[in-house]
C-alpha cells in the first residue's frame, strides 16, 4: 500500500529513464487506483503492470472487493495471489486462493501464486510439507494446459522484511522442490518451463547471487522496489525475469 497515482507515475518515468537492461522482463504490482493510469504510461514499453490481489467472484455483493475482469479492463496483465500478507493478515485459505487462480486464468490474467513457510514451520523442518500443500491445494482441479502462463513465487515468510534472506543454496533447494511438485501436478516439461521467482529481503547485494541459481528464474521484490535506486540497480544488473 504505497504510492499515489502521481507518485507512481513519477517512479515509472524515472525508472524508464535510468533502466538500461531492456531485455529483463519487469512487472510492477501496483495499487488498484494506479492500474489504469500506469497501464497507459507503459503502452509503448515492455514494462508490465499487474494487481496485488483480486476476488474469486466475477461480480456480486462483495463490498470493497475487485473482480478479475475489472483488473483486465483497467490494464492489468498479471495478479499476485496468495501473497503471505493476504494469507496471514487477512486469513485467506488455500481453497479461496485456488478459486482466485481459476478465475484469473478464466479472465486472461497471469496468476502469480505465492507460497512460503513461516519461521516456526521453517524451524520445525516443515517447509517442504507446507509448500507442497500450498501448491497442491492452490492448483487443485486446474488442467495442466491452463497453467502454461502460471508464475510461482516462493517467499519464505521468515525472510520478508527482516533482512534475513534465504541463502542462494537454500532458495535453490526450495525452488527445485517446487518444480518437482509442479512436475507431479502437470508434466516435467511444464514444470521446467514455469517461472519460479524468489521473494524475501531481496536487495542489490544478493539479487544476482540468487538469480545465478539454476531453478531461480526471477525475483519478487518488496521493500527494495520502493527505492528507485535499489530497484533500478537490480534490474540493470539482471539477465532474468524480475
N, C-alpha and C positions, 0 to 999 in steps of 0.2 A: 504494500500500500504506500507507494512512493511516486512522486512527481505528478504535478498538474499537467494539463494538456500543453500549456505553453512551455513548461519546464521540460517535458518530454520532447517537444518539437526542437527545442534548443539543443538538447542532448544529441538527438539524431543528426542534426546539421553539423555539429562539431565532430561527432563520431565519424561521419562520412568524409569530412574534410581531412581527418587525421588517419583514417583507416587505409593502410597500404596493401593489405593482403585480400584482394577481392576474390581469391579462389576459396576462401573459407566460407562455408555455408553458415550464416549467422542469423539468429532469430531473437526477437525481443518479446517476452511475455509481459504485456502491459495492462494497467487497469482498464476496466470496461470503457470508461469515459474517453480514453485515448485511442481506442481501436480504430474508429473511422478516420479521425484526422491524421493519425500516423500512417494508416494504410494508404492515404492519398499522398503523403510525403514521399513514400518509397516506391511509387509506381514505376519509376524509371531505373531502379537499382535492384540488386538481388537480396536486399535485407528483408527478412520475413517478419511479419507481425502476428503475434498469437495472443491467446487469452490465458488467464491463470486458473480458470475453473468454469464449470457450466453445470446446469441441472440435467437430469436424465430425461425429463419430460419434454415433449415437443411444445407444449403450452399448457396453461391452466392457472388455477388459483394458488400460485406459489409466490406470494408477495416477497419481493426482494431478490428473487432468483432470475436467472437469464438462460434462455434456450440456445441450443447449438445453432439453429437456423438464424437466430438473431446475430450471433457471432459471425457467421459466414457473411451475412448481408453487410455487416459492419467492416468487413475486410480481413477477418482473422483467417489465418492459414493453418494454425495448429492450436491445440489447447492442452494445458497441463492438467492431469487428472491424478488424484490420489497423492498430491503433494503432502509431505509429512505434516505441515501445519494444518492442512484440511483434515487429515486423519486424526490428529491429536488435539487440536484446538476445537474442531467442530464435529469430532466423533464420526467421521464418515467411515462406513463399513466397506469391506471388500465387495459385498453384494451390491451396494449402491454404486461404488466405483465401476464395477462390471457393467452396470446398466448405462453409466455415463460413457464408457468406452464404446459400447454398442451404438449409442445414439450419435456419438462423434463420427463413427465410421459411416453411419447412415446418412448424415448430412454433409459428408465430404470434408470433415476436419481431420487433420493428422493428430491422433492421440499420442500424447507423451505420458506414458504410465510410470508414475514414480513409486519406487519400492525402497524399503530400508528398515533396519532394525534399531531399536532403542539401545541406550547404553547398558541397561540391565540385561537385555537379550544378548547383546554383544559379549558382556562379561560372563554370561552363563553358557556361552558357546552355542547359542540358539539361532545365530544369524542365518544359516542355510535353511533351517526349518521355517523361519519366518518369511524369508524371501520366496521360497518355493510355494508356500501357502498363498502369499500375496499375488504371485504370478498366476498360479493355477486358478484361484478364485477370480482374480481381476480379468482373466481372459476366458473364463468359463463359457462354453456354448458359442464361441465365436469361431467361424470357419477359418482354416489356415489361409485361404486366399484373401480373406478380408483383412488380414494383418500385414499385408505387404508394405504398408506405409507406417506401421507402428514404430514408435521410438520408446525404448525403455530407459528410464533414468534411475540409476542406483544411487541413493542418497542416504548413507548411514546417518541416522538422526543424531548420534553422539558426536558427529563431526560438524554439524550445521551450526554456523555462527559461533563456534567455540574456539576456532583457531587450531583445533586438533584434527587435521585432515588425516584420512586413511593413508597409509604408506602406499606408494605405487604398487608394491608387491601384493598388499592386502586387497587393494582395489581391483587389481588384475584377477586375483583369485576369485573374488565375488562376481566380477563381470563374466568370467569363464563359466562359473556356476549358473548364472542367469542364462547364458547361451545354451547350456546343457538342458535346462528346464524348457526353454523355448523349442529346442530340438524335439523333446518329448511331446510337446503340445502341437507342433507344426511339422517341421522336417529339418534335417540337418542343413539343407541349402537355405531354407528360410531363416534359420537361426543365425547362420553365418552372415546373411545379408542385412539382418536387423541392426539398426543403430542402437548401441547401448552407451549412454552417457554417464559420466561420474559427476556427482554434486556433493559438496560438503567442504566448506572452508577452502575453496579454490581461489588462488591468488596468483599473481605473476611469477612468484618464485617457485611454485610447484606445478603449474599448469602443464608445462612441456614435459616434465618427468612423467606425469600421469598419461598424457597423450602418446608417449613413447611405448606404452604397454600394448601388446597386440590386440587385446579384446576391448580396449577403451577407445571408442570411436568419436567421442566428443565430450563436452563439458556442460553441465547445468550450473550456471554461475549465479550466485545470490548476491551477497553483500558487495563483492568486487565489481559487480555490474553497475552499481550506483555511482562508482567513481569513473569518470570519463578516462582518466589517465590509466587506471588499472585495467579496465575493460578493453581499451584500445590496445594496450600493450599485449594482453593475452591473445587478442585476435591477430595482431600483426606478427606475433611470434609463431602462430599456429599453422598447421597444414592439415586441418581436420574440420569437423563439424562442431560448432560451438552452440 
